[in-house]
Amino acid sequence: MAHYGAMSGLTWRQWAEQVATGMALVDADLRVCWLNPALAESLALGARSVIGQPLAVLLADADAMVQAARVLAEQRPLQWRGM
């Protein structure tokens, strides 16, 4: 990970837990590994309660799961807005 002055002293996780934008990490099976407090709050979920669950638990749209699988296969990040 690149080091940026604004993030000096913070790990990516410490930074991600402080931002207002909801974020999640998934594994190769599209299971939730981590989500930040902003996403947990916006979805009215306990962050720990979804760890290990399929990403589909967070997504109501089947097309979004297809897109997530494609992005994972391509090894690139995905950004959704207004979910």
C-alpha positions in Angstrom: 0.0 0.0 0.0 1.3 3.4 -0.9 2.1 5.8 2.0 0.4 9.1 1.9 1.2 12.0 4.3 -2.5 12.3 5.3 -2.5 8.7 6.4 0.9 8.7 8.1 0.6 6.7 11.3 -2.7 5.1 10.4 -3.2 1.7 8.9 -5.8 1.4 6.1 -8.2 -0.2 8.5 -7.9 2.6 11.1 -8.5 5.1 8.4 -11.4 3.2 6.9 -13.1 2.9 10.3 -13.1 6.6 10.6 -14.6 7.7 7.3 -18.3 8.3 6.7 -18.3 6.2 3.5 -19.5 2.6 4.0 -16.9 0.0 3.0 -16.7 -3.7 3.0 -14.1 -6.4 2.2 -15.0 -9.8 0.8 -13.1 -12.9 0.3 -12.7 -15.1 -2.9 -16.1 -16.7 -2.1 -17.8 -13.2 -1.8 -18.2 -13.6 1.9 -17.9 -10.5 4.1 -14.6 -10.4 5.9 -14.9 -6.9 7.3 -17.1 -3.8 7.1 -16.6 -0.4 8.6 -18.9 1.2 11.1 -20.4 3.6 8.5 -21.7 0.7 6.4 -22.9 -1.2 9.4 -24.8 1.9 10.6 -26.3 2.7 7.2 -27.6 -0.9 6.9 -28.7 -1.1 10.5 -26.5 -4.2 11.1 -24.0 -5.2 13.7 -20.6 -5.3 12.0 -19.7 -8.6 13.6 -23.1 -10.2 12.8 -22.3 -10.2 9.0 -18.7 -11.4 9.1 -18.6 -14.7 7.2 -22.0 -14.1 5.6 -22.4 -14.0 1.8 -22.2 -10.6 0.3 -25.8 -11.1 -0.8 -26.9 -10.5 2.8 -25.9 -6.8 2.2 -27.2 -6.6 -1.4 -30.8 -6.8 -2.3 -30.0 -6.6 -6.1 -29.1 -9.9 -7.8 -27.4 -7.9 -10.6 -25.0 -6.4 -8.0 -23.9 -9.9 -7.0 -23.1 -10.7 -10.6 -21.2 -7.5 -10.9 -19.3 -8.2 -7.7 -18.3 -11.7 -8.9 -17.0 -10.2 -12.2 -15.0 -7.6 -10.4 -13.5 -10.2 -8.1 -12.5 -12.3 -11.1 -10.9 -9.2 -12.7 -9.1 -8.4 -9.4 -10.2 -4.8 -9.3 -12.0 -2.7 -6.7 -15.7 -1.9 -7.0 -17.4 1.2 -5.9 -21.2 1.4 -5.6 -23.1 4.6 -5.0 -26.6 4.9 -3.6 -26.9 1.3 -2.5 
